[in-house]
Amino acid sequence: MADTSIEVSMTASDVIAVQDANTAFYEAFETLDIQKMDALWVQEDYIKCIHPGWEACQGWPDVRDSWVLIFNHTHEIKFTISLIDVIVKNDLAWAVCNESISTKDNEKWLEGHVLSTNIFERREGAWLLVHHHGSPVIATGKENEEDETGEPIH
């Protein structure tokens, strides 16, 4: 039987560096700063970005245009990130995390949840994005149900 296990070579400093790169990504997103976002991506034809509900964007021009479109149509956005897992294998790493997103639209805050995978490639010692995929997490509604006395139903 063939060995299908993946050898993962991680050091604590690699994991921290990837976590820092992941944090920088969300900071660039929150500040709606395209120059900061530009600095975080490998700018090659093979990169991909999949925003929730969108078709895949491929290649740096298409990926960058998607960020410009989002930034131009977003007034204010805040993220709370729950980092689930970071794996480092040589010069590739991935972070899987939960995004709790708050956006302001017409003076009203809207909430959403996305499960995200961010893949990074180490380039000259820096961890840069090569792939971002966000999938919406659909609430079942049960977590907000109340009984007749107003108490949450578990």
N, C-alpha and C positions, 0 to 999 in steps of 0.2 A: 504494500500500500504506500502511495506517495505521501511524503510529508507536506502538508498544506499549511503548516504554521508559518506565521510571519515573524521574522526576527526583528525586534524593535530595539533600536539603540537610542536610549534616552538618558540624558543627564539632567539633573535638577536645573542647571543653568539654561539648557535648551528649552525645557518646559516653561521656565519663567520668561525667557525671551519671546516665545510664541504667545504666551498669555499677554505680554506687553504689546506685541504687534496686534493681537486681537483687540485689545483695549484701544489702541491708537486708531484702528478702523472705526470703532463705534464713536470715538471722539470726533473724528473727521466727519462722520455722518451727522452727529448732533450739531456740529457747528456749520453744517452745510457748506463746507469749504472745499471746493474742487481741487485747489492746489494741494491741500493736505491729502485728499483722496488719491490724486495723481501719484504722490510720493510713496504710496503704500502698495502699489500694484506692479507686477512684472508687466511691461508694456510690449507684449508679444501676441502673435496671431492665435496661439493655442489656449489663451486664457478664456474663462467662461464666467458668466454671472447670471444667476436665475433669481429674479425678484419674485416674491409671492404673486401668483396669478399671471406672470408674464411668460412669454416664450424665452428660450435661452438666448442670451447675448454672447457672441463669440468674437474674440479678437479685441485688441485694445481700443480701436476707434468706436466700435459698437458698445463695448462695456463703458467707456468714458461717456459716450452720449447718453447712456441710460442714467448715469449719475447726474449729469447736467440736467436732464429732464426732471428727475426727482427733486433735485435741489431747487430748481426754478419754480416748482409747484408746491413746495413745502414751506410753511411759514415758521413753524417751530416743531421740534421733535425731541423727545427724551427717551433714552433707553435704560432699562435695568436688565443687566445681563447676569444670568445664572450659568456659570461655566460648568458644563457637565464633564467634559473629558478633553484632554490634550494628549495626542500621541505624536511622537517624533520618530522618524525612521530616516536616518542619514540626513539628506538635504531636503526632505519633504516632511511636512507636519500638518495635522488637521486638528481643528478645535470644533467640537460640537457643543452648542449652547442654546439656551432658551433666551429669547428676546421678549421682554415685556415692553411694548412700545406705547408711548403717549404722543399723540399729535394734536395740534391745535388747529381747528377749522371753524371759521366764523365765530371766534371767541369761545368755542366749546371744545373741551378736551375729549378726544376719542381714544379708546384703549384697544390694543390688539396683542396677540401673542404669536410668535413665529419660532419654529425650530430651525436652527441655522447650522450649516456646516461651512466652515471657512478653511480652505486649503492654502498652505503657505509653502514657498520654495525659498531655501536659503541661497542668497546671492551676495557674494562678497561680505559674508558675515551678518547680513540683514535678512530678516524673514519678511518676504513680500507675498502678497496675495496672488494666487493664480486661479482661484475659484471661490465664489460665494454662492451658496444656494440657500434660499429661505423658503420654508413651507409654512403656510398658515396653520395654526393649531385651532381647530374648531371646537368651541366650547359646547358641551352637551346641554348646558342650561341647568343641570342638576345641582351644581355647586352654589347656585343662587336661589334655589327653591326654598320656600318657607312654608311651615304648616300654618294652621288657622290662628295660632297664637303669635305668629311672627318669628318663631324660632327656626333656624336653619334645619333643613332635612338632611340627614347624613346618609 
